[in-house]
Amino acid sequence: MSPGGDPSEERVGYEVADRFGDDEDVHIGGVASLGDVPSPFGGERDPDPCSLVIFGVTGDLAHRKLMPALYDLGCHGVLPFGTTIVGYGRQELDDDELRALLQGSIDDHYGADTIDGSLCERILLTPRYVQGQFDDPEGYARLGAVLDDLDAGGTRGNRMFYLATPPSQFGVIVEQLGASGLARKGAFDAESARGAGVPGWTRVVIEKPFGRDLETARALNLEIADVFDERQVYRIDHYLAKETVQNLLVLRFANGIFEPVWNRRYVDFVEITAAETLGVEHRGPYYEEAGALRDMITPHLIQLFSLVAMEPPVAFDADAVRDEKLKVLRAVRHIPRHLAARCAVRAQYVQGVVDGDGVTAYRSEERVAPDSHTETYAAVKLLVDNWRWQGVPFYLRTGKRLARRVTEIAIHFKLPPVLLFREPAGGGGLQANVLVLRVQPDEGFSLNIESKLPGHGTALQPVAMDYSYGTTLNELPFSAYETVLVDAMEGDMTLFTRGDQAEEAWRIVDPILDEWAGKPQREIPIYEAGGWGPETADALIAGDGHTWRRP
Ligand SMILES: NC(=O)c1ccc[n+]([C@@H]2O[C@H](COP(=O)([O-])OP(=O)(O)OC[C@H]3O[C@@H](n4cnc5c(N)ncnc54)[C@H](OP(=O)(O)O)[C@@H]3O)[C@@H](O)[C@H]2O)c1
């Protein structure tokens, strides 16, 4: 605590040892306290302290993502002092056991001997545990008593419910939060809380995927709307919380050179790729239910698409940005079910070699049906019926056990109308300019342009103008889950999905899901692990005269 300062104003922040990576996100885990860190959209980060109630605190997400992210927020110096973790779950634990569990998550991530013990002390404070089933009203009564107790302390009466549970439990928990009075409908910020006569705001953070299709997403939205005001609801897309994705908005709208060419006159096509080298790991049962389209295309890649394709918002506030995203989603051309095969491809991996190691087929993975038809690869072609994008295809693809782990957005520009120069050395034709935004790993972007080969004549060679966060700014960005947590604590909804957006994303893919579900008995196409997906995906894009990048 700063001398004479208000403890509730203090930010947790210490210098700690080293930098570490993560399989999906970069976690800082070691940059010196940065004090007040600028928000990506201007201003300083100023999150409120709160009771952070984690449903599913014993799960994988809490262990691998949330606890390291909270620790990183401490390292960044932005975790508000007073924030207290409350775990709710069915396991028999006490407060001390929860503390050990959470501490173990941080230790596992960073190594017990490298983390800053005093920082952990302060992040964890005295976590509280409430034992109960998700549908047990008495459990919520006990939770309410703990929260009342914490309201009187450093949380300033603010409450954030984080639903880190299987999606099947979202509706159950929301209903119980409503029935128990814990939802405090309408109290989305300090002012509305005062109006509602409660001591602080209440927000609910909902993990992905949001529904299984349009019908279930609508039903879940209705259940939520019964209990919460939309301004209290933070539907997560942690991809949107990645630094490069936020930078996409800055790149487009804070630079004069991109927006004039960001349209059908100059852009040939756009690729959005989320490729993983991992298989399903221990998440077989979840993945069997979800598949690549539900797991990645709807919650993440369609959201990335909407940021690339949307019109400039009138302001950088949550509703202005989300209104534009919704508008472009609405402009996506309907894919009739009978044409789904022309616009979408699915496949499943068989055994192969990834990063030099032999890996098994999806059907041989732990807790996966030996005759499973679940797709581990999906590619979708979208067309947008508006003035900016008419005729420009957007190709979205994702897959597990591919050749490289990479998430990127590639904007392919058209070739110049007349070629004055010789073919590049080695032939291969003139390369069109490509702007690549690397979302992960090695966040940054590059612009590929043609250049003259040194020497006589005017032979051409493609070169890249490259910008990388790690080297250019010598600073690692916030991890996605740090951004998710701090934005929700600040009440900044810009990067969270609004209910209508979630439904619109399902509207786009629903006919594809219906078509695939109608043909379960048909053999699903396969691709070899360690490659770049099935031949049918190449054909999807080759039909338009394009080829996928091999990043
Ligand atoms: N894991 C990831 O990398 C990841 C990434 C992005 C998004 N997500 C999303 O995050 C959410 C959680 O995923 P996860 O991987 O953490 O799942 P998980 O490991 O299966 O954990 C789920 C948690 O929910 C609890 N739970 C499950 N069913 C329950 C029930 N019927 N009653 C009471 N408790 C129950 C589990 O408690 P027990 O310990 O008692 O079983 C556990 O704490 C999902 O929506 C997922 O899509 C996960």
The ligand as an SDF file (V2000), in Angstrom:
LIG
                    3D

 48 52  0  0  0  0  0  0  0  0999 V2000
   -9.6240  -25.4570  -21.6000 N   0  0  0  0  0  0  0  0  0  0  0  0
   -9.3560  -24.5880  -22.5660 C   0  0  0  0  0  0  0  0  0  0  0  0
   -8.2370  -24.4890  -23.0820 O   0  0  0  0  0  0  0  0  0  0  0  0
  -10.4410  -23.6740  -23.0550 C   0  0  0  0  0  0  0  0  0  0  0  0
  -10.1140  -22.7250  -24.0150 C   0  0  0  0  0  0  0  0  0  0  0  0
  -11.0940  -21.8360  -24.4480 C   0  0  0  0  0  0  0  0  0  0  0  0
  -12.3650  -21.9300  -23.9270 C   0  0  0  0  0  0  0  0  0  0  0  0
  -12.6660  -22.8850  -23.0200 N   0  0  0  0  0  0  0  0  0  0  0  0
  -14.0340  -22.9580  -22.4940 C   0  0  0  0  0  0  0  0  0  0  0  0
  -13.9890  -22.8600  -21.0790 O   0  0  0  0  0  0  0  0  0  0  0  0
  -15.0300  -23.6270  -20.4950 C   0  0  0  0  0  0  0  0  0  0  0  0
  -14.4340  -24.6050  -19.4950 C   0  0  0  0  0  0  0  0  0  0  0  0
  -13.5670  -25.4740  -20.1800 O   0  0  0  0  0  0  0  0  0  0  0  0
  -12.5780  -26.4460  -19.3970 P   0  0  0  0  0  0  0  0  0  0  0  0
  -11.6590  -26.9840  -20.4250 O   0  0  0  0  0  0  0  0  0  0  0  0
  -12.0150  -25.7730  -18.2030 O   0  0  0  0  0  0  0  0  0  0  0  0
  -13.5560  -27.5950  -18.9330 O   0  0  0  0  0  0  0  0  0  0  0  0
  -13.2640  -28.7010  -17.8350 P   0  0  0  0  0  0  0  0  0  0  0  0
  -11.8250  -28.8990  -17.6020 O   0  0  0  0  0  0  0  0  0  0  0  0
  -14.0960  -29.8390  -18.2280 O   0  0  0  0  0  0  0  0  0  0  0  0
  -13.7860  -28.0140  -16.4880 O   0  0  0  0  0  0  0  0  0  0  0  0
  -15.0650  -27.7490  -16.2940 C   0  0  0  0  0  0  0  0  0  0  0  0
  -15.3020  -27.3080  -14.8620 C   0  0  0  0  0  0  0  0  0  0  0  0
  -16.6910  -27.3770  -14.6650 O   0  0  0  0  0  0  0  0  0  0  0  0
  -16.9810  -28.2770  -13.5930 C   0  0  0  0  0  0  0  0  0  0  0  0
  -18.1830  -29.0430  -13.9490 N   0  0  0  0  0  0  0  0  0  0  0  0
  -18.4310  -29.6800  -15.1090 C   0  0  0  0  0  0  0  0  0  0  0  0
  -19.6640  -30.2180  -15.0790 N   0  0  0  0  0  0  0  0  0  0  0  0
  -20.1810  -29.9260  -13.8740 C   0  0  0  0  0  0  0  0  0  0  0  0
  -21.4240  -30.2070  -13.2300 C   0  0  0  0  0  0  0  0  0  0  0  0
  -22.3700  -30.8870  -13.8500 N   0  0  0  0  0  0  0  0  0  0  0  0
  -21.6190  -29.7440  -11.9760 N   0  0  0  0  0  0  0  0  0  0  0  0
  -20.6430  -29.0450  -11.3570 C   0  0  0  0  0  0  0  0  0  0  0  0
  -19.4410  -28.7610  -11.8930 N   0  0  0  0  0  0  0  0  0  0  0  0
  -19.2300  -29.1910  -13.1450 C   0  0  0  0  0  0  0  0  0  0  0  0
  -15.7780  -29.1480  -13.4550 C   0  0  0  0  0  0  0  0  0  0  0  0
  -15.7490  -29.5890  -12.1300 O   0  0  0  0  0  0  0  0  0  0  0  0
  -15.0410  -30.9540  -11.6740 P   0  0  0  0  0  0  0  0  0  0  0  0
  -13.5980  -30.5870  -11.5080 O   0  0  0  0  0  0  0  0  0  0  0  0
  -15.7160  -31.2740  -10.4150 O   0  0  0  0  0  0  0  0  0  0  0  0
  -15.2770  -31.9570  -12.7670 O   0  0  0  0  0  0  0  0  0  0  0  0
  -14.6690  -28.1790  -13.7920 C   0  0  0  0  0  0  0  0  0  0  0  0
  -14.3710  -27.3490  -12.6900 O   0  0  0  0  0  0  0  0  0  0  0  0
  -15.7550  -24.3060  -21.6680 C   0  0  0  0  0  0  0  0  0  0  0  0
  -16.8560  -23.5170  -22.0160 O   0  0  0  0  0  0  0  0  0  0  0  0
  -14.7290  -24.2840  -22.7750 C   0  0  0  0  0  0  0  0  0  0  0  0
  -15.3100  -24.3020  -24.0530 O   0  0  0  0  0  0  0  0  0  0  0  0
  -11.7300  -23.7520  -22.5680 C   0  0  0  0  0  0  0  0  0  0  0  0
  1  2  1  0
  2  3  2  0
  2  4  1  0
  4  5  1  0
  4 48  2  0
  5  6  2  0
  6  7  1  0
  7  8  2  0
  8  9  1  0
  8 48  1  0
  9 10  1  0
  9 46  1  0
 10 11  1  0
 11 12  1  0
 11 44  1  0
 12 13  1  0
 13 14  1  0
 14 15  2  0
 14 16  1  0
 14 17  1  0
 17 18  1  0
 18 19  2  0
 18 20  1  0
 18 21  1  0
 21 22  1  0
 22 23  1  0
 23 24  1  0
 23 42  1  0
 24 25  1  0
 25 26  1  0
 25 36  1  0
 26 27  1  0
 26 35  1  0
 27 28  2  0
 28 29  1  0
 29 30  1  0
 29 35  2  0
 30 31  1  0
 30 32  2  0
 32 33  1  0
 33 34  2  0
 34 35  1  0
 36 37  1  0
 36 42  1  0
 37 38  1  0
 38 39  2  0
 38 40  1  0
 38 41  1  0
 42 43  1  0
 44 45  1  0
 44 46  1  0
 46 47  1  0
M  CHG  2   8   1  16  -1
M  END
$$$$
